[in-house]
Amino acid sequence: MKKLGFSLVVVLAACTSLGFYFNVNDSQAKGTDLSLATQTVPNIEQTGPDGKTTYALHQVMKQHKLVLIDFWASWCGPCRQENPNVVKVYQAYQDKGFTVFSVSLDNNASKWQSAITKDQLSWPYHVSDLKGWNNEAAITYGVQAIPMSYLIDSQGKILAKNLRGRALEQAVAQHLK
């Protein structure tokens, strides 16, 4: 039994070091099966970091050609490591119709706000219900690990999932031709 427990710890540590934080809550498994099909993504409507402003994904979609839905958290090391890549793509393509809709799995507003500032996440669309892994959008989207992202068009069609680094930049450039 000790050997099995140790093996599980080693596997989880390896996965975390590869860039993913996993949720072990079975309630997430009830989420929508979002595939690269023609279905429209579910709306996300949550509060911004000021605690007052509400942002709705479907409204944001209408205003932009491409939206990256980015599930992350301030406490997620791999998410924070990916943020500079997302910032770079946002800065390069924001004037061409691209934006980011960040959904935080934080449960601490001040840590979330601090991470937005520290990582220079300059896009206007940051949302969270501050329920951590029980974030309603994360459950709806079936998020089991973060970072997790969906690149969608203005109609809400999923164009790609979980793009990172150069792959994100290439996909955004391709779809904004």
Backbone as a chain_set.jsonl record, in Angstrom:
{"seq": "MKKLGFSLVVVLAACTSLGFYFNVNDSQAKGTDLSLATQTVPNIEQTGPDGKTTYALHQVMKQHKLVLIDFWASWCGPCRQENPNVVKVYQAYQDKGFTVFSVSLDNNASKWQSAITKDQLSWPYHVSDLKGWNNEAAITYGVQAIPMSYLIDSQGKILAKNLRGRALEQAVAQHLK", "coords": {"N": [[0.819, -1.191, 0.0], [1.955, 1.237, 0.774], [3.799, 1.563, -1.276], [2.133, 1.908, -3.518], [0.849, 4.322, -2.84], [3.08, 6.042, -2.801], [3.825, 5.844, -5.489], [1.611, 7.04, -6.732], [1.869, 9.662, -5.794], [4.291, 10.359, -7.043], [3.539, 10.225, -9.766], [1.532, 12.249, -9.875], [3.112, 14.451, -9.154], [4.862, 14.517, -11.319], [3.085, 15.111, -13.425], [2.208, 17.634, -12.613], [4.603, 19.056, -12.758], [4.927, 19.006, -15.454], [3.191, 20.872, -16.291], [0.46, 21.117, -15.519], [-2.329, 21.511, -13.388], [-4.431, 19.501, -11.56], [-7.873, 18.768, -10.968], [-9.447, 17.025, -8.442], [-12.043, 16.659, -7.907], [-15.046, 15.102, -8.405], [-17.324, 16.408, -9.315], [-16.786, 18.017, -11.456], [-16.797, 16.399, -13.68], [-19.289, 16.402, -14.749], [-19.591, 18.315, -16.663], [-20.094, 20.025, -19.833], [-19.46, 18.314, -22.878], [-17.225, 19.616, -24.694], [-16.322, 19.861, -27.917], [-14.351, 20.044, -30.934], [-16.381, 20.628, -32.645], [-19.246, 21.924, -34.409], [-20.803, 23.139, -32.537], [-22.022, 25.821, -30.462], [-20.258, 27.555, -27.968], [-21.034, 27.421, -24.458], [-22.467, 30.196, -22.688], [-20.612, 32.354, -20.535], [-20.989, 34.079, -17.655], [-19.843, 36.154, -15.372], [-18.466, 37.883, -12.502], [-16.213, 40.659, -12.605], [-12.831, 41.61, -11.538], [-13.242, 43.847, -9.921], [-15.432, 43.297, -8.451], [-17.915, 44.244, -9.044], [-18.526, 44.771, -11.781], [-19.957, 42.913, -14.396], [-19.155, 40.48, -16.78], [-19.997, 39.056, -19.905], [-19.471, 36.279, -21.86], [-20.718, 35.779, -24.4], [-21.426, 38.351, -25.217], [-18.913, 39.517, -25.501], [-17.895, 37.95, -27.56], [-19.365, 38.911, -29.747], [-18.151, 41.29, -30.245], [-15.604, 40.796, -31.137], [-13.344, 39.116, -33.41], [-11.936, 36.809, -32.752], [-11.702, 34.93, -29.746], [-9.932, 34.027, -26.894], [-10.685, 31.772, -24.526], [-9.609, 31.494, -21.393], [-8.823, 29.426, -18.852], [-7.573, 29.632, -15.647], [-5.499, 30.228, -12.696], [-4.336, 32.187, -9.917], [-2.677, 30.79, -8.195], [-1.644, 28.754, -9.685], [1.177, 27.518, -10.938], [2.054, 26.62, -13.618], [0.118, 27.992, -15.137], [0.757, 30.647, -14.635], [3.28, 30.695, -15.745], [2.628, 30.454, -18.425], [1.288, 32.796, -18.926], [2.904, 35.082, -19.91], [3.182, 34.379, -22.635], [0.521, 34.47, -23.529], [-0.028, 37.164, -23.072], [1.762, 38.31, -24.893], [0.682, 37.447, -27.391], [-1.844, 38.623, -27.226], [-1.13, 41.375, -27.191], [-0.021, 41.603, -29.731], [-2.165, 41.069, -31.464], [-4.526, 42.319, -30.669], [-5.562, 44.618, -31.909], [-6.486, 43.598, -34.224], [-8.754, 42.198, -33.848], [-8.69, 40.249, -31.853], [-9.122, 38.932, -28.576], [-8.863, 38.197, -25.031], [-10.581, 36.18, -22.742], [-10.533, 35.744, -19.583], [-10.917, 33.245, -17.159], [-10.89, 32.834, -13.855], [-9.915, 30.409, -11.48], [-9.66, 31.032, -8.877], [-10.119, 31.518, -5.318], [-9.686, 33.608, -3.76], [-9.95, 36.933, -3.791], [-8.076, 39.083, -3.622], [-5.585, 37.882, -4.16], [-6.032, 37.002, -6.757], [-6.488, 39.476, -8.108], [-3.982, 40.649, -7.673], [-2.295, 38.906, -9.125], [-3.201, 39.397, -11.738], [-2.342, 42.024, -12.08], [0.474, 41.789, -11.57], [1.285, 39.977, -13.591], [0.706, 41.451, -15.779], [-1.734, 41.345, -17.252], [-3.425, 42.675, -19.504], [-5.848, 42.779, -20.889], [-9.395, 43.481, -20.944], [-11.243, 41.609, -19.956], [-11.741, 39.794, -17.358], [-12.856, 37.3, -15.259], [-14.5, 35.758, -12.429], [-16.076, 33.575, -10.096], [-15.114, 33.175, -7.698], [-15.051, 30.632, -6.521], [-13.152, 28.697, -6.652], [-12.185, 25.439, -7.67], [-14.825, 24.82, -7.964], [-15.924, 26.644, -9.614], [-18.496, 27.871, -11.586], [-18.402, 28.164, -14.402], [-16.137, 26.652, -15.033], [-17.028, 24.126, -14.304], [-19.184, 23.829, -16.096], [-17.753, 23.823, -18.508], [-16.308, 21.558, -18.198], [-13.743, 21.533, -17.058], [-10.847, 20.008, -16.047], [-8.207, 20.268, -15.539], [-5.762, 22.833, -15.205], [-3.445, 25.077, -16.784], [-6.146, 25.681, -19.085], [-7.61, 26.108, -22.245], [-9.717, 27.608, -24.784], [-9.919, 28.447, -28.124], [-12.018, 30.513, -29.798], [-14.365, 31.533, -32.375], [-16.224, 34.453, -33.544], [-18.782, 33.506, -33.596], [-18.871, 31.656, -31.665], [-17.861, 29.179, -32.182], [-15.702, 26.505, -31.57], [-12.359, 26.65, -32.319], [-9.866, 25.702, -31.653], [-8.179, 23.922, -28.994], [-6.51, 24.265, -25.873], [-4.079, 25.553, -26.668], [-0.693, 26.533, -26.586], [2.058, 28.782, -26.052], [4.011, 29.196, -28.929], [2.253, 27.836, -30.625], [-0.248, 28.928, -30.026], [0.064, 31.575, -30.93], [0.473, 31.087, -33.692], [-1.995, 29.911, -34.432], [-3.826, 32.004, -33.909], [-2.858, 33.967, -35.693], [-3.287, 32.601, -38.127], [-6.123, 32.362, -38.196], [-6.882, 34.98, -38.296], [-6.258, 35.93, -40.75]], "CA": [[0.0, 0.0, 0.0], [2.854, 2.395, 0.803], [4.394, 1.69, -2.602], [1.097, 2.464, -4.382], [0.701, 5.731, -2.469], [4.267, 6.743, -3.266], [3.745, 5.898, -6.954], [0.605, 8.039, -7.076], [2.471, 10.971, -5.533], [5.286, 10.589, -8.094], [2.815, 10.504, -11.012], [0.931, 13.575, -9.766], [4.191, 15.439, -9.174], [5.345, 14.597, -12.691], [2.08, 15.821, -14.216], [2.232, 19.032, -12.2], [5.815, 19.668, -13.282], [4.745, 19.126, -16.897], [2.414, 22.052, -16.583], [-0.972, 21.005, -15.304], [-2.873, 21.279, -12.063], [-5.623, 18.696, -11.745], [-8.941, 18.793, -9.988], [-9.838, 15.665, -8.083], [-13.452, 16.728, -7.538], [-15.847, 14.445, -9.436], [-18.415, 17.244, -9.809], [-16.379, 18.587, -12.735], [-17.048, 15.455, -14.764], [-20.637, 16.606, -15.25], [-19.581, 19.423, -17.595], [-20.39, 19.837, -21.237], [-18.394, 17.757, -23.699], [-16.957, 20.602, -25.739], [-15.415, 19.321, -28.918], [-14.077, 20.953, -32.036], [-17.524, 20.504, -33.541], [-19.85, 23.201, -34.786], [-21.654, 23.669, -31.48], [-21.664, 27.104, -29.873], [-19.842, 27.404, -26.575], [-21.969, 27.981, -23.47], [-22.14, 31.524, -22.189], [-20.023, 32.511, -19.204], [-21.297, 35.409, -17.14], [-19.358, 36.251, -13.997], [-18.043, 39.202, -12.045], [-14.822, 41.044, -12.792], [-12.024, 41.774, -10.325], [-13.728, 44.941, -9.064], [-16.543, 42.776, -7.667], [-19.16, 44.909, -9.446], [-18.764, 44.64, -13.214], [-20.188, 41.565, -14.892], [-18.815, 40.287, -18.19], [-20.643, 37.902, -20.52], [-18.704, 35.794, -23.008], [-21.434, 35.939, -25.666], [-21.312, 39.768, -25.601], [-17.529, 39.725, -25.928], [-17.771, 37.299, -28.876], [-19.964, 39.773, -30.768], [-17.285, 42.452, -30.442], [-14.272, 40.368, -31.56], [-13.275, 38.022, -34.374], [-11.427, 35.637, -32.04], [-11.603, 35.058, -28.297], [-9.319, 32.925, -26.173], [-11.231, 31.538, -23.186], [-8.433, 31.002, -20.678], [-9.057, 29.013, -17.472], [-6.304, 29.723, -14.937], [-5.605, 30.684, -11.31], [-3.125, 32.85, -9.428], [-1.867, 29.804, -7.486], [-1.231, 27.726, -10.646], [2.481, 27.839, -11.519], [2.061, 26.501, -15.08], [-0.707, 29.073, -15.698], [1.533, 31.885, -14.521], [4.364, 30.58, -16.717], [2.059, 30.633, -19.771], [0.75, 34.149, -19.075], [3.65, 35.956, -20.819], [2.857, 34.025, -24.02], [-0.822, 34.975, -23.805], [0.122, 38.621, -23.15], [2.444, 38.61, -26.17], [-0.276, 37.259, -28.49], [-2.858, 39.664, -27.075], [-0.573, 42.658, -27.622], [0.219, 41.566, -31.173], [-3.37, 40.887, -32.275], [-5.713, 42.963, -30.119], [-6.091, 45.584, -32.878], [-6.971, 42.855, -35.391], [-9.987, 41.509, -33.5], [-8.456, 39.175, -30.885], [-9.091, 39.273, -27.152], [-8.8, 37.093, -24.081], [-11.62, 36.144, -21.713], [-9.898, 34.939, -18.539], [-11.774, 32.722, -16.101], [-10.014, 32.444, -12.762], [-10.372, 29.419, -10.516], [-9.246, 31.501, -7.554], [-11.145, 31.749, -4.302], [-9.199, 34.75, -3.006], [-10.007, 38.061, -4.718], [-6.866, 39.91, -3.628], [-4.521, 37.148, -4.866], [-6.418, 37.046, -8.175], [-6.214, 40.835, -8.586], [-2.534, 40.84, -7.647], [-1.717, 38.158, -10.246], [-3.543, 40.129, -12.966], [-1.441, 43.178, -12.137], [1.873, 41.347, -11.656], [1.526, 39.341, -14.889], [0.362, 42.455, -16.791], [-2.819, 40.82, -18.082], [-4.02, 43.981, -19.8], [-7.161, 42.716, -21.536], [-10.422, 43.911, -19.987], [-12.214, 40.583, -19.589], [-11.319, 38.878, -16.298], [-14.032, 36.94, -14.463], [-14.428, 34.655, -11.48], [-17.094, 33.567, -9.042], [-14.308, 32.953, -6.49], [-15.4, 29.338, -5.942], [-12.078, 27.747, -6.914], [-12.525, 24.367, -8.614], [-16.281, 24.769, -8.118], [-16.332, 27.735, -10.493], [-19.591, 27.368, -12.428], [-17.96, 28.072, -15.799], [-15.219, 25.513, -15.125], [-17.852, 22.917, -14.275], [-19.907, 23.778, -17.377], [-16.808, 23.504, -19.574], [-15.649, 20.285, -17.908], [-12.325, 21.768, -16.79], [-10.255, 19.043, -15.12], [-6.824, 20.673, -15.304], [-5.433, 24.168, -15.701], [-4.233, 25.932, -17.66], [-6.987, 25.104, -20.136], [-8.117, 27.221, -23.056], [-10.451, 27.375, -26.024], [-9.909, 29.546, -29.083], [-13.322, 30.493, -30.452], [-14.64, 32.642, -33.286], [-17.287, 35.366, -33.101], [-20.022, 32.739, -33.515], [-18.748, 30.727, -30.555], [-17.368, 27.882, -32.651], [-14.369, 26.187, -31.065], [-11.382, 26.466, -33.391], [-8.737, 24.938, -31.112], [-8.165, 23.776, -27.533], [-5.256, 24.122, -25.137], [-2.901, 26.037, -27.389], [0.301, 27.167, -25.728], [3.253, 29.346, -26.674], [4.043, 29.476, -30.376], [1.051, 27.269, -31.259], [-1.317, 29.915, -29.863], [0.326, 32.676, -31.858], [0.25, 30.604, -35.062], [-3.429, 29.719, -34.661], [-4.457, 33.318, -33.967], [-2.438, 34.572, -36.967], [-3.966, 31.888, -39.207], [-7.56, 32.645, -38.211], [-7.133, 36.416, -38.532], [-5.804, 36.279, -42.116]], "C": [[0.861, 1.253, 0.0], [3.447, 2.639, -0.572], [3.4, 2.314, -3.587], [0.909, 3.947, -4.108], [1.866, 6.562, -2.959], [4.228, 6.902, -4.78], [2.748, 6.952, -7.41], [1.158, 9.442, -6.875], [3.473, 11.32, -6.632], [4.595, 10.949, -9.408], [2.193, 11.895, -10.971], [1.986, 14.669, -9.799], [4.725, 15.605, -10.586], [4.368, 15.371, -13.567], [2.087, 17.312, -13.881], [3.453, 19.719, -12.775], [5.746, 19.807, -14.797], [3.818, 20.271, -17.263], [0.92, 21.933, -16.412], [-1.269, 20.87, -13.824], [-4.208, 20.592, -12.266], [-6.613, 18.9, -10.617], [-9.33, 17.352, -9.694], [-11.289, 15.594, -7.64], [-14.288, 16.146, -8.672], [-16.974, 15.312, -9.979], [-18.066, 17.854, -11.162], [-16.752, 17.664, -13.897], [-18.425, 15.631, -15.37], [-20.709, 17.695, -16.313], [-19.91, 19.021, -19.016], [-19.205, 19.222, -21.953], [-18.172, 18.701, -24.869], [-15.918, 20.04, -26.696], [-15.181, 20.374, -29.99], [-15.167, 20.822, -33.093], [-18.102, 21.891, -33.819], [-20.729, 23.793, -33.697], [-21.128, 25.006, -30.97], [-21.311, 26.89, -28.409], [-20.903, 27.988, -25.648], [-21.513, 29.368, -23.022], [-21.49, 31.417, -20.813], [-20.354, 33.929, -18.785], [-20.931, 35.433, -15.655], [-18.841, 37.661, -13.746], [-16.559, 39.416, -12.287], [-14.117, 41.277, -11.473], [-12.488, 42.895, -9.396], [-14.905, 44.505, -8.184], [-17.896, 43.354, -8.059], [-19.517, 44.654, -10.906], [-18.934, 43.175, -13.591], [-19.854, 41.523, -16.376], [-19.474, 39.006, -18.679], [-19.882, 37.522, -21.785], [-19.423, 36.047, -24.323], [-21.445, 37.389, -26.14], [-19.922, 40.06, -26.145], [-17.315, 39.124, -27.321], [-18.276, 38.204, -29.991], [-19.056, 40.942, -31.146], [-15.915, 42.095, -31.004], [-14.357, 39.216, -32.553], [-12.861, 36.714, -33.709], [-11.347, 35.94, -30.553], [-10.913, 33.809, -27.756], [-9.971, 32.863, -24.802], [-10.121, 30.834, -22.421], [-8.788, 30.709, -19.224], [-7.706, 28.939, -16.773], [-6.562, 30.06, -13.474], [-4.272, 31.288, -10.882], [-2.162, 31.863, -8.775], [-1.305, 28.716, -8.4], [0.073, 28.149, -11.329], [2.523, 27.726, -13.034], [1.215, 27.587, -15.774], [0.098, 30.369, -15.735], [2.709, 31.87, -15.504], [3.87, 30.815, -18.142], [1.589, 32.059, -19.994], [1.577, 35.069, -19.975], [3.388, 35.653, -22.3], [1.494, 34.58, -24.425], [-0.773, 36.5, -23.954], [0.734, 39.018, -24.483], [1.477, 38.509, -27.35], [-1.364, 38.33, -28.414], [-2.337, 41.003, -27.592], [-0.386, 42.72, -29.136], [-1.066, 41.602, -31.998], [-4.625, 41.576, -31.739], [-6.348, 43.952, -31.099], [-6.642, 44.916, -34.128], [-8.209, 42.029, -35.068], [-9.846, 40.373, -32.517], [-8.535, 39.72, -29.462], [-9.04, 38.001, -26.326], [-9.921, 37.274, -23.072], [-11.109, 35.191, -20.643], [-10.896, 34.536, -17.47], [-10.859, 32.177, -15.007], [-10.679, 31.426, -11.85], [-9.862, 29.756, -9.115], [-10.431, 31.511, -6.604], [-10.75, 32.902, -3.383], [-9.077, 35.938, -3.961], [-8.702, 38.848, -4.759], [-5.7, 39.207, -4.326], [-4.782, 37.134, -6.367], [-6.07, 38.409, -8.772], [-4.715, 41.102, -8.662], [-1.858, 40.128, -8.82], [-2.007, 38.848, -11.578], [-2.578, 41.291, -13.151], [0.0, 42.741, -12.368], [2.197, 40.76, -13.023], [1.175, 40.245, -16.069], [-0.672, 41.93, -17.791], [-3.739, 41.99, -18.422], [-5.365, 43.943, -20.516], [-8.244, 43.006, -20.496], [-11.292, 42.797, -19.405], [-11.619, 39.537, -18.646], [-12.554, 38.582, -15.464], [-13.71, 35.807, -13.493], [-15.64, 34.73, -10.561], [-16.451, 33.257, -7.695], [-14.69, 31.666, -5.751], [-14.336, 28.272, -6.211], [-12.473, 26.722, -7.961], [-14.029, 24.214, -8.815], [-16.81, 25.944, -8.921], [-17.362, 27.188, -11.484], [-19.193, 27.228, -13.896], [-17.031, 26.878, -15.986], [-15.991, 24.195, -15.119], [-18.587, 22.753, -15.602], [-19.0, 23.333, -18.518], [-16.039, 22.207, -19.319], [-14.162, 20.421, -17.63], [-11.846, 20.808, -15.71], [-8.822, 19.395, -14.755], [-6.652, 22.088, -15.833], [-3.923, 24.279, -15.837], [-5.007, 25.126, -18.705], [-7.568, 26.267, -20.927], [-8.854, 26.715, -24.288], [-10.298, 28.613, -26.884], [-11.207, 29.447, -29.865], [-13.457, 31.67, -31.408], [-15.819, 33.464, -32.774], [-18.655, 34.693, -33.022], [-19.998, 31.736, -32.363], [-18.318, 29.332, -30.961], [-15.949, 27.679, -32.119], [-13.451, 25.875, -32.239], [-10.202, 25.612, -32.941], [-8.845, 24.899, -29.588], [-6.73, 23.691, -27.036], [-4.006, 24.48, -25.928], [-1.971, 26.741, -26.412], [1.423, 27.75, -26.592], [3.079, 29.671, -28.15], [2.788, 28.952, -31.081], [-0.131, 28.225, -31.145], [-1.134, 31.051, -30.86], [0.052, 32.266, -33.299], [-1.231, 30.456, -35.368], [-4.151, 31.062, -34.77], [-4.113, 33.991, -35.301], [-3.176, 33.927, -38.14], [-5.437, 32.275, -39.307], [-7.881, 34.118, -38.42], [-6.64, 36.863, -39.899], [-6.892, 36.997, -42.87]], "O": [[0.546, 2.224, -0.688], [3.585, 3.787, -0.996], [3.782, 3.155, -4.401], [0.819, 4.744, -5.041], [1.674, 7.663, -3.476], [4.556, 7.967, -5.302], [3.008, 7.679, -8.368], [0.934, 10.319, -7.709], [3.501, 12.457, -7.102], [5.02, 11.88, -10.092], [2.314, 12.648, -11.937], [1.77, 15.713, -10.414], [5.013, 16.725, -11.008], [4.788, 16.203, -14.371], [1.983, 18.153, -14.774], [3.356, 20.855, -13.238], [6.442, 20.647, -15.368], [3.681, 20.601, -18.441], [0.174, 22.61, -17.121], [-0.544, 20.193, -13.095], [-5.031, 21.051, -13.059], [-6.244, 19.167, -9.474], [-9.52, 16.555, -10.613], [-11.721, 14.594, -7.067], [-14.239, 16.654, -9.793], [-17.539, 14.98, -11.021], [-18.964, 18.177, -11.939], [-16.998, 18.146, -15.003], [-18.703, 15.054, -16.421], [-21.795, 17.976, -16.82], [-19.992, 17.839, -19.351], [-18.06, 19.572, -21.666], [-18.839, 18.605, -25.9], [-14.777, 19.779, -26.314], [-15.753, 21.463, -29.944], [-14.896, 20.898, -34.292], [-17.488, 22.905, -33.488], [-21.342, 24.84, -33.903], [-19.931, 25.281, -31.043], [-21.98, 26.138, -27.7], [-21.591, 28.941, -26.011], [-20.318, 29.662, -22.986], [-21.783, 30.508, -20.037], [-20.029, 34.88, -19.496], [-21.599, 34.833, -14.812], [-18.787, 38.502, -14.643], [-15.754, 38.489, -12.188], [-14.725, 41.158, -10.408], [-12.16, 42.889, -8.21], [-15.325, 45.238, -7.289], [-18.916, 42.995, -7.471], [-20.667, 44.357, -11.231], [-18.164, 42.313, -13.166], [-20.225, 42.42, -17.133], [-19.509, 38.001, -17.969], [-19.676, 38.352, -22.67], [-18.792, 36.494, -25.282], [-21.471, 37.637, -27.345], [-19.776, 40.773, -27.138], [-16.637, 39.718, -28.16], [-17.677, 38.258, -31.065], [-19.179, 41.51, -32.232], [-15.133, 42.992, -31.32], [-15.313, 38.44, -32.543], [-13.365, 35.645, -34.053], [-10.98, 37.042, -30.144], [-11.264, 32.684, -28.112], [-9.832, 33.789, -24.002], [-9.738, 29.714, -22.757], [-9.026, 31.632, -18.445], [-6.794, 28.262, -17.25], [-7.715, 30.166, -13.055], [-3.218, 30.944, -11.417], [-0.951, 32.08, -8.799], [-0.567, 27.845, -7.938], [0.074, 29.028, -12.191], [2.988, 28.657, -13.692], [1.558, 28.041, -16.865], [0.113, 31.084, -16.737], [3.09, 32.915, -16.033], [4.618, 31.322, -18.978], [1.496, 32.499, -21.14], [0.979, 35.799, -20.765], [3.372, 36.567, -23.125], [1.331, 35.098, -25.529], [-1.4, 37.059, -24.853], [0.271, 39.958, -25.128], [1.456, 39.388, -28.212], [-1.759, 38.883, -29.441], [-3.026, 41.688, -28.347], [-0.573, 43.773, -29.747], [-1.061, 42.114, -33.117], [-5.698, 41.417, -32.323], [-7.57, 44.099, -31.108], [-7.203, 45.585, -34.996], [-8.672, 41.25, -35.901], [-10.784, 39.594, -32.348], [-8.073, 40.826, -29.181], [-9.157, 36.889, -26.842], [-10.179, 38.384, -22.605], [-11.236, 33.974, -20.778], [-11.628, 35.371, -16.939], [-10.149, 31.191, -15.206], [-11.849, 31.561, -11.493], [-9.66, 28.872, -8.283], [-11.588, 31.512, -7.024], [-11.393, 33.144, -2.362], [-8.21, 35.953, -4.835], [-8.264, 39.244, -5.839], [-4.91, 39.858, -5.01], [-3.846, 37.242, -7.16], [-5.431, 38.485, -9.821], [-4.239, 41.716, -9.618], [-0.95, 40.682, -9.44], [-1.144, 38.879, -12.455], [-2.06, 41.514, -14.245], [0.673, 43.261, -13.258], [3.273, 41.017, -13.563], [1.329, 39.85, -17.225], [-0.507, 42.054, -19.005], [-4.709, 42.258, -17.713], [-5.968, 44.995, -20.728], [-8.03, 42.799, -19.302], [-12.015, 43.036, -18.438], [-11.066, 38.529, -19.086], [-13.231, 39.504, -15.009], [-12.789, 35.018, -13.703], [-16.161, 35.81, -10.285], [-17.138, 33.097, -6.686], [-14.66, 31.612, -4.522], [-14.587, 27.082, -6.022], [-13.022, 27.068, -9.007], [-14.458, 23.54, -9.752], [-18.012, 26.213, -8.912], [-17.128, 26.172, -12.138], [-19.604, 26.277, -14.561], [-17.127, 26.17, -16.988], [-15.646, 23.262, -15.844], [-18.609, 21.661, -16.169], [-19.413, 22.565, -19.388], [-15.211, 21.805, -20.136], [-13.394, 19.509, -17.938], [-12.372, 20.796, -14.597], [-8.283, 18.881, -13.775], [-7.314, 22.491, -16.79], [-3.189, 23.641, -15.082], [-4.584, 24.054, -19.139], [-7.969, 27.282, -20.357], [-8.657, 25.596, -24.76], [-10.53, 29.725, -26.409], [-11.477, 28.436, -30.514], [-12.759, 32.675, -31.276], [-16.346, 33.198, -31.694], [-19.588, 35.252, -32.444], [-20.988, 31.048, -32.114], [-18.403, 28.399, -30.162], [-15.106, 28.572, -32.209], [-13.712, 24.977, -33.039], [-9.609, 24.889, -33.74], [-9.515, 25.732, -28.977], [-5.857, 23.122, -27.692], [-2.995, 23.782, -25.858], [-2.421, 27.459, -25.519], [1.694, 27.281, -27.697], [2.123, 30.332, -28.554], [2.315, 29.568, -32.036], [-0.934, 28.324, -32.072], [-2.077, 31.437, -31.551], [-0.547, 33.034, -34.051], [-1.68, 30.834, -36.45], [-5.004, 31.232, -35.641], [-4.999, 34.529, -35.964], [-3.638, 34.624, -39.043], [-5.94, 32.493, -40.409], [-9.029, 34.469, -38.691], [-6.609, 38.061, -40.179], [-6.7, 37.368, -44.028]]}, "num_chains": 1, "name": "protein.A"}
